[in-house]
Structures are given as structure tokens and as C-alpha cells.
């Protein structure tokens, strides 16, 4: 018969299951609070020369988009499309950056 190592009945480095669950709930509450803080913020992406400005909520919903009249050229709709795409992508990147800065400490080493 093999013998199991004795951890003093505590296991997991001296932390019992009840303590682990308490710690997990605390971390879960902290993460939820930080996510709520991000959701409450606004994030803005701007194209070159601020011709297009896209504003997002922290939960990645487009809240507003402003297009400068100089960006509207009937002979060059592709330019406006590129400006909109640029502003939207920059806004979403701001959300990703803030989310990683806030919640990344909880997921470090998990991926």
C-alpha cells in the first residue's frame, strides 16, 4: 500500500476548502467590481486629424460617432470608410487596453 503525504488535514499549502472558497468569492467580487467600473467608462477612438470620432461604452457598445464634414467627399467614399474603421478600431483597442490593465492581474498565468 502506498502512503499519501500528510498535509495536516489542510491540503493546498495549508488552506482548507472553506478558505479557498471564501478567497475565490472575494476575487470574483473584486473582478465584478472592476468590470463594472470599466463598463461605466467611455472610450474614444479618433481617426487621423480627428475627422471621425467614435465613442464607446466600456461594454463595447458604440454610443456616438461624429464625422467632420471635411471627411465627406462624394468622390471618395473609401476614404470615409477607412476613417470610420480606424476610429472604431482605436476605440475598441482603448477598451481592450483598459480591460487588460484592470483585469489582467487576475488572469496572469492562466492563458
C-alpha positions as CSV (number, residue, x, y, z in Angstrom):
1,X,0.0,0.0,0.0
2,X,1.2,3.4,-0.9
3,X,1.1,6.1,1.7
4,X,-0.3,9.6,0.9
5,X,1.7,12.5,2.2
6,X,0.2,14.1,5.3
7,X,-0.6,17.8,4.9
8,X,-2.0,18.1,8.4
9,X,-5.5,17.7,7.1
10,X,-5.3,21.1,5.3
11,X,-4.1,20.3,1.9
12,X,-3.3,23.0,-0.7
13,X,-0.5,24.6,1.2
14,X,-2.3,24.8,4.5
15,X,-5.5,26.3,3.1
16,X,-8.7,24.3,3.7
17,X,-11.5,24.1,1.2
18,X,-13.7,26.6,3.0
19,X,-10.9,29.2,3.0
20,X,-10.3,28.5,-0.7
21,X,-14.0,29.1,-1.5
22,X,-14.0,32.3,0.6
23,X,-10.9,33.6,-1.3
24,X,-12.4,32.6,-4.7
25,X,-15.7,34.5,-3.9
26,X,-13.6,37.5,-2.8
27,X,-11.7,37.5,-6.1
28,X,-14.9,37.1,-8.0
29,X,-16.5,40.1,-6.3
30,X,-13.3,42.2,-7.0
31,X,-13.4,41.2,-10.7
32,X,-17.1,42.0,-11.0
33,X,-16.5,45.5,-9.4
34,X,-13.6,46.2,-11.8
35,X,-15.7,45.1,-14.8
36,X,-18.5,47.4,-13.6
37,X,-16.0,50.3,-13.4
38,X,-14.9,49.6,-17.0
39,X,-18.5,49.4,-18.2
40,X,-19.3,52.7,-16.7
41,X,-16.4,54.5,-18.6
42,X,-16.5,55.9,-22.1
43,X,-13.7,55.2,-24.6
44,X,-12.9,57.3,-27.7
45,X,-11.2,56.4,-30.9
46,X,-10.1,59.1,-33.3
47,X,-9.1,58.8,-36.9
48,X,-6.4,61.0,-38.5
49,X,-6.9,64.7,-37.8
50,X,-10.0,63.7,-35.7
51,X,-12.1,63.6,-38.8
52,X,-14.1,60.7,-37.3
53,X,-14.5,60.2,-33.6
54,X,-16.2,57.1,-32.2
55,X,-17.3,56.9,-28.6
56,X,-17.9,53.5,-26.9
57,X,-19.2,52.4,-23.6
58,X,-17.0,50.0,-21.6
59,X,-19.1,47.1,-22.7
60,X,-18.1,47.7,-26.3
61,X,-21.3,49.4,-27.5
62,X,-21.0,52.3,-29.9
63,X,-22.5,55.3,-28.2
64,X,-21.7,58.1,-30.6
65,X,-19.9,58.7,-33.9
66,X,-19.0,62.2,-35.1
67,X,-18.0,62.7,-38.7
68,X,-16.4,66.0,-39.7
69,X,-17.8,67.5,-42.9
70,X,-14.3,67.6,-44.3
71,X,-14.3,63.8,-44.2
72,X,-17.3,63.6,-46.5
73,X,-16.1,63.5,-50.1
74,X,-18.7,62.2,-52.5
75,X,-16.0,61.4,-55.0
76,X,-14.0,59.3,-52.4
77,X,-16.3,57.2,-50.2
78,X,-13.5,54.8,-49.5
79,X,-11.6,57.5,-47.5
80,X,-14.6,57.9,-45.2
81,X,-14.9,54.2,-44.7
82,X,-11.2,54.0,-43.8
83,X,-11.6,56.8,-41.3
84,X,-14.6,55.2,-39.7
85,X,-12.8,51.8,-39.4
86,X,-9.7,53.5,-38.0
87,X,-11.7,55.4,-35.3
88,X,-13.8,52.3,-34.4
89,X,-10.7,50.1,-34.1
90,X,-8.9,52.6,-32.0
91,X,-11.9,52.9,-29.6
92,X,-12.1,49.2,-29.2
93,X,-8.4,49.0,-28.6
94,X,-8.8,51.5,-25.8
95,X,-11.4,49.3,-24.2
96,X,-9.1,46.2,-24.5
97,X,-6.2,48.1,-23.0
98,X,-8.2,49.3,-20.0
99,X,-9.7,45.8,-19.5
100,X,-6.3,44.2,-19.6
101,X,-4.8,46.8,-17.2
102,X,-7.7,46.3,-14.8
103,X,-8.5,42.6,-15.0
104,X,-5.2,41.2,-16.3
105,X,-3.8,40.8,-12.8
106,X,-6.5,38.1,-12.2
107,X,-5.8,36.1,-15.4
108,X,-2.0,36.3,-15.4
109,X,-0.6,32.9,-15.9
110,X,-3.9,31.3,-16.8
111,X,-3.5,31.5,-20.5
